[in-house]
Amino acid sequence: MAILKYYGAIAEATNCFEEQISVTNLNVADCVALLNKKYNLNQIQVHVALNKNLVEIDSAIKLKDSDEIALLPPFAGG
Amino acid sequence: MIMERFKRQIQLPQVGDSGQLKLKNAKVLVVGAGGLGCAILPYLVASGIENIGIIDGDTIEESNLHRQILYSEDTVNLKKVFAAKTQLERLNTTVKIKIYDEFLSVSNALQLFKCYNLIVDATDILKTRYLINDASVITNKPFVYGSVYRFEGQVSVFNYKNGPTYRCLFKDKNQTVTNCEDSGVLGTTVGFIGMLQANEVIKIILGIGEVLSGKLLMYNTLNNTQNCINFKKKTTIKIDEHFFNLTHSNEGIIDVCISEVLSKQTILVDVREFGETPKIELPNTIQISMSNLEKELNNLEKDKNYAIFCQSGKRSIKAIQILKQHQFKNVNNIKGGALTIQNYIKNEKCIY
């Protein structure tokens, strides 16, 4: 299992800040597509960090157990 | 007197007399005098930074007071920069505060940034953030970023010693992201994030500690967790004056969705000629064709919110430029124009 972390409007869409996901045969892009479908994130600008490093949302990097995948949008308030 | 005033920070080995001199000589521009600006500015002024610029064209509203702590009940309806300057000068009479009662734009950004060593982003509009980023890169200034969404905040330092920029972190996807006015915020959250920004400003000036360059700090004030994301410079992104002018020439014009407009007290203005289809029949909609706009200006009120649309978006942008030249403050462009509005009405099956 890998850990998903959500921020800002994404956390509101998923209704949690953190959850686990089974990542067998999943890459970053698959994972984003899966979450997009599950939580309908189309209206939100999603950026992804894998193990605290920013990666492209269409990245083909394979996910493995204990990975931390963060989904974050830009904020605008001030 | 001066030594006495700052002795508790001078006694830090990382500051000392030389550090205090660096603060004294630094020139910092704060873009935005809202929630973040009000948190950042008093600490910059109190620290002994003697040259501070503030740019903001906004007016104080009652709904600002819970988080914009430089302002008080008797300054409601005054221009933010004047009220901020008065309050900050009471804090430190030696500080030179230069105010610019206007919004940052493609026409003033480069010239203004050249007068300062460091830029602080305390704005709440995504497009302005790209403008700050690009102007910082062209004028070679570091910029300290902070932004808030409800109980969460982000802080980073861009273009620091040729480091990554905002575009390396968040690509410009031309989407709107809600601000504090729309999504709600606690005063303490903006205060907290502004404080982290002020701290980075002071560290950069003093040359101490680790600056948040190439790192995005994210803080959640509800559960007190913080995380840092690393990001690298993207060498494929080239920002020069040509790119700057091309990207920001429609600056100041904000695209809003029809759904956003309808939920607010906004007057829709159809600037198409009479008879153009589809006819949009929504409440609060008026029709003033482009050819009549300048003649009709006197019938519009400068303090009201207007959302402009036409068929393709070309005339509406022209109309907005005209309205802005005549000091209309809250004028936005409805994304997609008349056809999008018509589709929205159909899909929502709303009865208007």
HADDOCK unambig.tbl for C-alpha pairs under 7 A between the chains (distance, minus, plus):
assign (segid A and resid 8 and name CA) (segid B and resid 149 and name CA) 6.01 0.50 0.50
assign (segid A and resid 8 and name CA) (segid B and resid 152 and name CA) 6.55 0.50 0.50
assign (segid A and resid 49 and name CA) (segid B and resid 229 and name CA) 6.80 0.50 0.50
assign (segid A and resid 52 and name CA) (segid B and resid 228 and name CA) 6.70 0.50 0.50
assign (segid A and resid 52 and name CA) (segid B and resid 229 and name CA) 4.66 0.50 0.50
assign (segid A and resid 52 and name CA) (segid B and resid 230 and name CA) 6.02 0.50 0.50
assign (segid A and resid 53 and name CA) (segid B and resid 229 and name CA) 5.57 0.50 0.50
assign (segid A and resid 53 and name CA) (segid B and resid 230 and name CA) 4.74 0.50 0.50
assign (segid A and resid 53 and name CA) (segid B and resid 231 and name CA) 6.00 0.50 0.50
assign (segid A and resid 54 and name CA) (segid B and resid 229 and name CA) 6.60 0.50 0.50
assign (segid A and resid 54 and name CA) (segid B and resid 230 and name CA) 6.08 0.50 0.50
assign (segid A and resid 54 and name CA) (segid B and resid 231 and name CA) 5.24 0.50 0.50
assign (segid A and resid 74 and name CA) (segid B and resid 170 and name CA) 6.88 0.50 0.50
assign (segid A and resid 75 and name CA) (segid B and resid 147 and name CA) 5.59 0.50 0.50
assign (segid A and resid 75 and name CA) (segid B and resid 148 and name CA) 5.68 0.50 0.50
assign (segid A and resid 75 and name CA) (segid B and resid 149 and name CA) 5.57 0.50 0.50
assign (segid A and resid 75 and name CA) (segid B and resid 177 and name CA) 6.79 0.50 0.50
assign (segid A and resid 76 and name CA) (segid B and resid 124 and name CA) 4.98 0.50 0.50
assign (segid A and resid 76 and name CA) (segid B and resid 125 and name CA) 5.72 0.50 0.50
assign (segid A and resid 76 and name CA) (segid B and resid 126 and name CA) 5.77 0.50 0.50
assign (segid A and resid 76 and name CA) (segid B and resid 147 and name CA) 5.63 0.50 0.50
assign (segid A and resid 76 and name CA) (segid B and resid 148 and name CA) 6.23 0.50 0.50
assign (segid A and resid 76 and name CA) (segid B and resid 149 and name CA) 6.80 0.50 0.50
assign (segid A and resid 76 and name CA) (segid B and resid 177 and name CA) 5.91 0.50 0.50
assign (segid A and resid 76 and name CA) (segid B and resid 178 and name CA) 6.21 0.50 0.50
assign (segid A and resid 76 and name CA) (segid B and resid 179 and name CA) 5.12 0.50 0.50
assign (segid A and resid 77 and name CA) (segid B and resid 124 and name CA) 4.60 0.50 0.50
assign (segid A and resid 77 and name CA) (segid B and resid 147 and name CA) 5.39 0.50 0.50
assign (segid A and resid 77 and name CA) (segid B and resid 148 and name CA) 4.56 0.50 0.50
assign (segid A and resid 77 and name CA) (segid B and resid 149 and name CA) 5.68 0.50 0.50
assign (segid A and resid 77 and name CA) (segid B and resid 178 and name CA) 6.97 0.50 0.50
assign (segid A and resid 77 and name CA) (segid B and resid 179 and name CA) 4.00 0.50 0.50
assign (segid A and resid 77 and name CA) (segid B and resid 180 and name CA) 4.63 0.50 0.50
assign (segid A and resid 78 and name CA) (segid B and resid 34 and name CA) 6.59 0.50 0.50
assign (segid A and resid 78 and name CA) (segid B and resid 35 and name CA) 5.54 0.50 0.50
assign (segid A and resid 78 and name CA) (segid B and resid 36 and name CA) 5.30 0.50 0.50
assign (segid A and resid 78 and name CA) (segid B and resid 122 and name CA) 5.95 0.50 0.50
assign (segid A and resid 78 and name CA) (segid B and resid 123 and name CA) 5.56 0.50 0.50
assign (segid A and resid 78 and name CA) (segid B and resid 124 and name CA) 4.70 0.50 0.50
assign (segid A and resid 78 and name CA) (segid B and resid 147 and name CA) 5.46 0.50 0.50
assign (segid A and resid 78 and name CA) (segid B and resid 148 and name CA) 5.73 0.50 0.50
assign (segid A and resid 78 and name CA) (segid B and resid 180 and name CA) 6.34 0.50 0.50
assign (segid A and resid 78 and name CA) (segid B and resid 190 and name CA) 6.56 0.50 0.50
